């Protein structure tokens, strides 16, 4: 089954740190765990109509949470930081945030 761009990019990550990075043309997304850098770059280019310079990915371990006397972990996930080329336009969704 072919993965679409909407399958690969799950959601944008909106934090103070990611908003500061967005000013420097670096945008942060939560992505599917089995996607690679090439798939992520194609998905961002297809969804937002921009040119991607590079993609950095990292696997994030789920945090421990307690529910009363029971403990468990949130699920692990993958984060991608996408850097755009200097001649590319920005992503409007992030530009409207700051």
Secondary structure, 3 states (H helix, E strand, C coil): CCCCHHHHEEEECCCHHHHHHHHCCEEEEEECCCCCHHHHHHHHHHHHCCCEEEEEEEEECCCEEEECCEEEECCCEEEEEEEECCCCCCCHHHHCCC
